[in-house]
Structures are given as structure tokens and as C-alpha cells.
């Protein structure tokens, strides 16, 4: 086909002319008409906009009706704890960091649940023989080690025999007289030399080791074995690796991963990190810079330093108690009248308030509520009565100081390095000076090898009063602290001796029936209060801070030990996500 540029140019001019003609006719000449109807157009556009906005808002509200925020799975939880981390083998655990790792990686036969009661863990059944000396424990069939092998009775037997061997040098003691035997592949028996009612509680502190990993390792070499640096357990989390950040300050991070084959179900957290610090001071700093999203092992004085807008801080009582332990065989405290004067002349309620608002009371040799019956009530603070008792004992008040036969009523009070204990010591010092006593204090550091606290202070009972924390546990059996056989070299730091108390403590251990045990412990507590070998100051609490993105069960809990915070760790989460509601 031929192409003519002139023809094309002519056609384009005709199109241009027609366009201008139509523009003049239908646009420019009718512009005045547009001005007249612009209000109608604006209203129409506004109505269309409102209709679109209403539709969008309706859609948003509808979505909100079937969508909600829920805790996200697969998060990473990082917790600050006090170290050091010297070993990952649970039978050598001593620090809070090592105990925490032990609870997360290794299982026990029994464990404490969120209500503070003993419950089954690796065990699925436990029976007691007719003579009440043999416990038969059956292990659940689905428990596996992290390498895939099943947990069996031989692992329990191996663990107990390892603890019984003195060459092991384990931190877990008390298994020497217990005979353990494998009944079958999943059943193990524990035979005690005598009836011991509190034995099931001992099973909650027995981390089970894998026999197939350690059977060829000599007990004396177990601590230095590679297992202590890369353990295999059967708990809810598996060990990944250990990172050392500062050799001088023992700053380490233990990285754990979710155990998808855990017999109670896989945890919601995908990763868990334990950051070990040298002190609570470093933990407070780690929270401030978001190095961790949760922390424990903080003193009561540290709570005010945590940013409450970023972290939720809780205090949960644990079954430990702080006591002023009176040396009943030394100096002025050998006189029961002086001890009774201190018992009624010390304002423990005021001390608890100064230590921290809401600190639980403790006046018994065990935790209140552990024993039912007619247990003694808390002594009533009566400074006038205390002064009268001291007057009757010959300690006369002269110019504000108690004097007898030319000697002052002087007390040497010792405590260990701890901000809460040191504060309690200062409060006692002020109150006892108000009674006319002369008080000298000494703060020692058990972690300092140059002080040798055990040899120079504890074993020789080189004090009048020891302000100390005692671990009571889940059972009211406090034989180790108050029976006369444990005086001088044991944990009876008061050197307390009373035949009635001894008989009650000994017989309570050998009675299984709860009501009969309670009656024995009531007798002991009444005698203990009358003899006043110690003064209960307060029940210890565990301070725990968690970020706003960290979700735990949210239910009230009872912790026997601080590591019982992990009793519901399977359900912990970090972060949130949008989910659809079920119709």
C-alpha cells in the first residue's frame, strides 16, 4: 500500500479541528453549568467516600471478631542467673546457674509441680513394701535420652552407685546406706536401712545420668570427663554449646534447644539461653541493656533498681528460712533466760518490713503450713518483758548497758556476705542494743579461700549468734539442723541438745502416716520454742524478673527451691502473633 504524508497531515488537521470544535461546544461553553452543579458532585463524591470508609471499617471490625493476639511459639528465652558454670554434670552442681541447667537438661524420678507437691516425672508408679523400707519405682516407657535411647532402670542404678562411691566427690550426698537394684528393664528398687518417711523427696533431687555414656568412666575422673562439657540428658531441653565470654569473671552462656521428643511434650520455646554472671549487680545491668529478657538470683534490695515499665518482677517464697542461730554452749547464750529475752525482745515483724514489704514470717523450725496441728504461734514482741527476763537473770541495765558481775552482756554476731543477710544483721544489732546488749559483728565470705570460713568459723562454732539461711525443702524433716548428733561438726550450728526434741525428730522420720508425723513435729516445735536455740527471722523469697514479651503460666505457684520456677517451662513463650479464633 502507498503512503502519502500530505494525506496524513491533512487528516490530522481535520481531527484537530474537530477536537477543538467539540471542546468549545461541550466544555468551555458549559463551564458555567459545571459551576452550578459542583455542590451536587461534591456531595456525591463525599457519599461515595463515606460508603467506602464504612465498608472498610466494617471489614476491620469483622476481622477483629475472629482474630486475636496469642503467645507466639518458637521464641528464644534468655535468663540471667548467678554462676559460676564450672561443670554441666548435674551431680556436681553447686551454683544457681548449674542447678538451673540441671533442671532443664536432666530428669528426675519425682519432681515438684506448680502447687509444691511431689509428682511423677520419669517415674510412672511407685509402691512401698509392707515393712515400709523398700520403694519400687517403675519408669515410664516413653522416656528417651537426647541421643534417642530409652531411659531404663540401669541408668538409675548407675546414678545411685556413682553417688555412693566416695571417689566421685559429688555434691549430692546421703545415698551411702541405700541399696539400689534393677528389678527389670523398667523397674528399680530402693531399700533403706530403716524406715525414712521423707525418702520420696530425695528422689526429686536425684538427676539421672545415662549409663551408656558414662559406664566406662572411672568415678574419680567423672568430673573432668568430656560429659561435663557436653552432657546428654532426658529433660525438656537439649544442650547445644557453651560460650565463654570472660574468663576472669566467669561470664558464660549456655545455649539449649527444644527437645522435640520430650516425653511430656515439646516445649513452646525453641531456644533457651542461661547467661551466668558473677553477681546480682551484673544481672541488674544485663536487664537494663536488654542482654537478657528474664533474670533471677536478685537480692530484695535489687528489685527497686529494675525498670518496672519494661519488666514484671515477682517474689515467690521458697522453702528456705533465715534464722538467728544461738550458740547454746558458748558464753552468755548458754543461759536459756538470755535466749528467751532475745526471743520476745526482737521485733521480727519490723525486721521483715525493713527487709522488704511482704516478706513471709517464719518463727518455726520448719515452714509454716508443713505441719498440721497445734503448732506454736509466733512470739509476741514485748520489750518490757525482755527487760524483765534479763533483770531476773542478773543482767542489770546501767547507763544503757546490761551488766552482770562487772561484765557487759556482749554478743558476737556473724553472717555471710549477702546484702539481705547483712541488712538483717544490722537491724538485729540496732534492736539488741536498745535492750542494752553490746553487739559486735563479723561478715565473712565463704567464696573467699583466704578466709576459710568453714574451718575458722563454722566448725569450731566461733560465734555467739550466726545469722544464716537454712534449706528446709519439701518435707519438715529438720533432723540435720536440730538433732544433738549433728552438733559440733554437723549442721546443728546452735549445738542444740534436748532429749525430748531428739526423740520427736527421730521418731518422726520413722513414721509414714501423716497425722502421726505431724504430732511428733508439733511436740518438737513446742520444745524448740521453749528452749529458744534460734530465732526465726523470715522465709526466703526468690525474686524473678521477666520482660513484657515473656509469658509464663500466670498462675500462683509454690516453689520448694528456686529452680522449681521451671515446673511449667513447657508452656513458656516469648512474643505474640495474630491467630484466628475458633468459631
PEURTA-V735581 format. One record per backbone hydrogen bond with DSSP energy under -1.0 kcal/mol. CO is the residue of the C=O (numbers start at 1). NH is the residue of the N-H. Records with the same first field share a line. If there is no record, write none. Layout:
# PEURTA-V735581
CO->NH  NH
This chain:
# PEURTA-V735581
4->8
5->9
6->10
7->11
8->12
9->13
10->14
11->15
12->16
13->17
14->18
15->19
16->20
17->21
18->22
19->23
20->24
21->25
22->26
23->27  28
24->29
30->34
31->35
32->36
33->37
37->41
38->42
39->43
40->44
41->45
42->46
43->47
44->48
45->49
46->50
47->51
48->52
49->53
50->54
51->55
52->56
53->57
54->58
55->59
56->60
57->61
58->62
59->63
60->64
61->65
63->66
66->581
68->579
70->577
75->270  271
77->273
78->293  294
79->275
80->296
81->277
82->97
89->92
90->93
91->171
95->99
96->100
97->101
98->102
99->103
100->104
101->105
102->106
104->237
105->235
107->208
108->122
109->121  123
111->119
113->116
114->558
117->113
119->111
122->140
125->138
127->136
129->132
133->192
134->129
135->190
136->127
137->188
138->124  125
143->151
145->148
149->145
152->155
153->157
154->158
155->159
156->160
157->161
158->162
159->163
160->164
161->165
165->168
175->178
179->191
181->189
185->153
186->139
187->183  184
188->137
189->181
190->135
191->179
196->199
198->201
199->202
202->205
210->214
211->215
214->217
218->221
219->222
225->228
226->229  230
228->88
233->146
236->259
238->257
241->255
243->253
246->251
251->245  246
252->276
253->243
254->274
255->240  241
256->272
257->238
259->262
262->265
268->74
270->258
271->77
272->256
273->79
274->254
275->81
276->252
277->83
279->283
280->284
281->285
282->286
283->287
284->288
285->289
286->291
287->290
293->547
294->80
295->545
299->302
300->303
302->305
303->306
307->311
310->548
312->546
314->544
316->542
317->559
318->320
319->472  473
320->540
321->470
322->537  538
323->468
324->535
325->466
326->328
327->330
331->334
332->335
335->339
336->340
337->341
338->342
339->343
340->344
341->345
344->382
346->348
347->351
348->352
349->353
350->354
351->355
352->356
356->359
360->539
367->370
373->375
382->386
383->387
384->388
385->389
386->390
387->391
388->392
389->393
390->395
391->394
394->396
396->403
398->401
401->398
402->409
403->396
404->407
407->404
408->410
409->438
411->440
412->464  465
413->442
414->467
415->444
418->422
419->423
420->424
421->425
422->426
423->427
424->428
425->429
426->430
427->431
428->432
429->433
430->434
432->437
433->436
436->402
438->411
440->413
442->415
444->417
445->448
448->451  452
452->456
453->457  458
454->459
457->462
461->463
464->327
465->414
466->325
468->323
470->321
476->478
478->481  482
479->483
483->486
484->487
486->492
487->489
491->493
492->495
494->328
498->502
499->503
500->504
501->505
502->506
503->507
504->508
505->509
509->197
513->517
514->518
515->519
516->520
517->521
518->522
519->523
520->524
521->525
522->526
523->527
524->528
525->529
526->530
527->531
528->532
533->326
535->324
538->322
540->318
542->316
544->314
545->295
546->312
547->550
549->575
551->573
560->319
561->564
562->565
563->566
564->567
566->569
568->571
569->572
570->268
573->551
575->72
577->70
579->68
